[in-house]
Amino acid sequence: MPAFTRGKSQLSAYEVEETRTIANVRIHVERVIGLVRRKYQILQSRAVPIEHMLTKPGEALALIDKIGVICCALSNLSVSVVPLE
């Protein structure tokens, strides 16, 4: 029994539809994350230097975060993985 049912035996029809919609979107998000990770070799490295993970004074993002943002932005320029309906 899922924890979010809060003591109810079943979800309402609205909650079932909402959950199904979220699940469909989640599938696409996971596909895109996998695509970005496979497409850009820099994201495949398991040994990232600690310096890339640290935020420098006066900067909002660490270098690894900036790299991830750029890879995602470039991926957004590609053809969509979501089929047109």
N, C-alpha and C positions, 0 to 999 in steps of 0.2 A: 504494500500500500504506500503510495507516494506521500511524503511528509507534507506537501503543500495542500492536501485535501482537507486539512484541519478538522478531522473527525467525521467528515461526510463520507458516505459509502461510495458515491459517484460524483464525478464532475458534471456540472450543468452543460447543456448543449453549447452555450456560448463559450464556456471554458475549454471544452473539447476542441472547438473550432479555433480558438485563440492559440491553444497549445500546438495544434497541427500547423497553423500558419507560422508560428515561431520555429518549429522544427524544420519546415521547408526552407526558411531563410537561413537557418543555422547550417544546413547542408551546403548551400552556396557559399557561405562565409568560409567554411572549412575547406571547400574546394579551392577557393581563391588563395587562402593562406598556404595550402600545399603547393599550388602553382607558383606563388612568389618564392617559396623556399627552394623549389626545384630549379627555377629559372635563373636565379642569381646565386652564383657559386659562393660569393662572400658570406651569404647567410647559411651555407652548409657547413661551415667550419665549426668544429666542436671546441677548439682551443682559441678562444678570443682573449687577446691580451687584456689584463686588468685595467690598463690605461684607457682602453676604449669604453669601459663600463663606468668610468668615473666622470662626474660632471665637473667641469672646470669652473673656477670662480667667474661670475658674470655671465655664464651661459645657462640656458634653460634645459638643454638636452645633452646627454652624453653622446660621444661619437657613434656608438653602436645604434642609438636611437635615431640619429640623423641618417645613418645608412639605411635603416629600416624604412624610414619615411620616404626616402628617395626611391627605394626599390618598389614600395607600394604605389608611389605616384607614377612611376614608369609603367607599372602593371595596369594602372587605370587607363593608360593610353592604348592598351591592347584591346583586342576583341573581347566582348563580354562572355563569361562562362554561363550566364543565365540565358536560356533560350527565350526568344521572343514568342509571345503567345498570340 
